């Protein structure tokens, strides 16, 4: 059964749900020119929290994946208990070292690319399991000694890192920034870069980037590092970013993330470390998993 389709140039790539001997599977079209690259990339990955193919159909340029019930975009995050939210985020984050240790940049971390199964406890409460990061088809193996992927607008606009907006050098820290925005969405039930106006706009970039500046520009050293990372003050994106900062109106200004209330201070600290404007200052996935927030009890 076809459940999704997306044009990729002249081709139509589809997603199918299939059943074999009582088990459900997902079959996914892969662009013919990308099939071998994706096959080799998937073989590099070894993590329980990354959905890998379990079979392939080379003559159809298809991968076969295990079926997962829900993605984070399709569930009501407001109805999930804090303890379950934290478990989902911890398990999803645990998938990133399995990519980043192999120099794999996912490029498209967002709620719909984090999936899971559910089961009911004896008391009827819903629990989550098999949390996995999915959709490695746009992932990129960063060559050794390379700054990363460049000249590409990677990822979804509402979860994209500043360097991806810049079409600048993108590496595994870009996934960390996107994951931080996903974590805010899961924990606080807020898509902080989303607005109806931006969603309808032909070019929403300025509206979204103003929110990047408002929420995450808290440290002048971080901003100077951001400028240096992108090649200095004469870089077109740096000039644009600075122009947005200088042209803020009262309506544009939003409360910086670091002073949001009421938000758990440990959670704020974790997100601040994930969303530095300078990618070189962001926490790694492995270190983020050791952050005290994942070990503390309590709510928001």
C-alpha angles and dihedrals in degrees: 000000000000110000103169141014134188130182112238105186108299092345132082112222114201140191120216135190115217136179124213123176091342095309123113122225139178120231116198131191115231122198106258093236091051099045100093093040091053092045091054092044094051090052089059093060122089111168133120088220097057118077106231129184116266095196141359137216102210098184089054094039090235137141124209116218134183113261118252121191106220144015124211092251092059100047126080100249091187089066095052115098115243093246091055092046090054091049091051092049093046093050093045091048089050088066094062098070087056087062102032095048086061092047091251116151109201094202097197113057108163137133095269089057093057111078138176148168127242136214135182123244120222089263091056098254117139119241131187131229142161093042107186141170109235141188106057091166092104094040119123131212105223110221116238114273091013122129087222143253114344142182092033133111097221128192136000117321095237094053102031124127122238092250090052089053087051092051081230133139105316122190137153093301087070088065089053092054091050091047090053090056090048090051091055089050093051097041100039100022091237132128094206098190094045126100131158088240093053092045091056098039121105088220111021095165099109092048092051096042091053086061091049088056095042097048104035109027098098104127126056090206089056091051092049088050089050090054092048093047092055095048105269139293094310093062109112094230093048089050090050093047091049090048091055089051093050095045097053114140123201089262091053096054117095132182111273114250092239092067100040113136137239094019127127106261092224091054091049090051092050092051092046088056091049097047105048108145089227104070091208091066097052120112116251121244092247093053092043089058087060093053114124092239091074090056101043126093124226142063137283 
